[in-house]
Amino acid sequence: MGLAEIMERGLWLLEQATTEPMARERNVRSGSAVLAAQLTLSATVALAVTIIWAATGMGYFWPMWVWFGLALALALPAGIHSAWAEPRGRLRRLAVHRTLSMIFSVSVVVIWALAGGGFFWPVFPILGLGLAFVAHAAAGSPHQRDLAGRVDELTRTRRGALDVQAAELRRIERDLHDGAQARLVALSMQLGRAEERLEDQPEAAALVRRAREEASAAIAELRDLARGIAPPVLADRGLVAAVEALAARSPSPVNVSAEVAHRGPPMVETAAYFVVAESLTNAAKHAPGAPVDIAIQESDATLVVEVADEGPGGADPAGSGLTGLRQRVEALDGALSVSSPVGRGTLVRAVLPCA
């Protein structure tokens, strides 16, 4: 077992021995009062020994060692009290280790100075303390290393699964568009021509008309389904082109500004596309005719999408549409925020990691 693990284990045992919930909470609350009392007592002792030194003829100024001891006695509990404010666990143990190392380093330098200087031997213990802390901070416990490895593996496998899912959804969308939807459109056209030729047979024409209407309804459903997956332009030309296509179809005036140098992962582009699509749908529904600004920016391996309208505001962030968007974005470790003060428009902002 290395020095770092020994120290971490010892600090963990110390914490377990002193962290009975109610007692630890009382200690934290009373820590400042105890330190204040210690400071008062130390100042009194320092003044007393200085007076004794002056009364005994002065000479060698030995009170400086008493002062040093008092300062060390104050620094230790103050440092531990400060480190104990860190969250329980590894962060707290690292804080205690760091605090003790700093106090000891300063102490050996002060001892060297009080002893008359000379060869700067404190460099050796300070170097050792620094290396021990670096090893402690870098090593971590075996459980934490294993947990970090699992998190990395899950992140990689989830990203791969999402990419595969995106590719499969794009394939399904193309099949719907080029296969079933195209055939239904052709069928609807043929039924329309058949209806025209059956003008002298009202009953037959009515049957054909109902069939054509059903075909048209099926086409509309397929288009809605395909729109819920992703448009072909998103896969072929990227997010900016797909958003510009959305803006062109919107009944509201839309301004699109984009600063994107590279294409992002398919699932990221898909999520960003649906953020824009849902926001434009909401704007057209609740703020018809109000101008909409769309901003897309890529920076530091992050894609930021903002959709702002000048409507009446008052959007409910817990609504089903926005909740679905939030879930889609958070599934990619992103974040979605909605600001919609009454009378001041609505701003939807999505931040998506691209790495």
Buried (B, 14 or more C-beta within 10 A) or exposed (E): EEEBBEBBEEBBEEBEEEBEEEEBEEBEEEBEEEBEEBEEEBEEBBEEBBEEBEEEEEEEEEBBEBBBEBBBBBBBEBBBBBBBEBEEEBEBBBBBBBBBBBBBBBBBBBBBEEEEEEEEEBEEBBEEBEEBBEBBEEBBBEEEEEEEEEEEEEEEEEBEEBBEEBEEBBEBBBEBBEEBBEEBBEBBEEBBEBBEEBEEEEEBBEBBBEBBEBBBEBBEEBEEBBEEBBBBBBBEBBBBBBBBBBBEEBEBEBEBEBEBEEBBBBBBBBBBBBBBBBBBEBBBEBBEEBBBBBBBEBEEEBBBBBBBBBBBBEBEBEEEBBEEBBEBBEEBEBEBEBBBEEEEBBBBBBBBBBE
